[in-house]
Structures are given as C-alpha cells and as structure tokens.
C-alpha cells in the first residue's frame, strides 16, 4: 500500500561497531544521499529533518541504512520521530517560525 500522507521526520542514524567514536564520514555520506533525493531536508547537530510523503521518507531511511552497510557497518540503529497532520500544510520551518514569533511577543 502506498501512503501519501505527508510527514516531517527527525532522523538520527547510529552506526554501531565502527571501531571509532567519530561517525562524521558516515554522516556525510548519508547526508549526501538525502540531499540527492527530491525531499526537503535540514541537517542539524543531532540528525536530519526530512519532509515529504510518508513512503518516500521511510524509503530514504532504508536507503540510508543500506548505504551504511555498504560502507562496512555491521549494525545501524535509527532514532526516528515522525509527525503528520491533515488539517493544514505545515513545514518544519513553519513550526520553528511560530515558536520564534511567540518568543518575540513575550519581550
């Protein structure tokens, strides 16, 4: 079944057993994959926010897992927080702007 429900997903992939505490090379490779997709994304210090149709976002997460395994990572864990809504269109930036505006009005 194809799910066209739009979502905003905050994704953090964790390569396990790499032999090094540094994962920046894996992050760069995964981020490159994400940027090549047609989905809107924002890299941040603890992962990437990806916006788009549910199935496309989840498929991209699967591709990111596959990429890490192709790079020799034996185990990959994902921490994923997903939100969806059907009453209106809203981007991740919209959500941040609403809170920023509320803070400005508190001063």
Helices and strands as residue ranges (DSSP letters): E 6-16, H 24-36, E 40-44, E 47-53, H 54-70, E 75-83, H 92-106
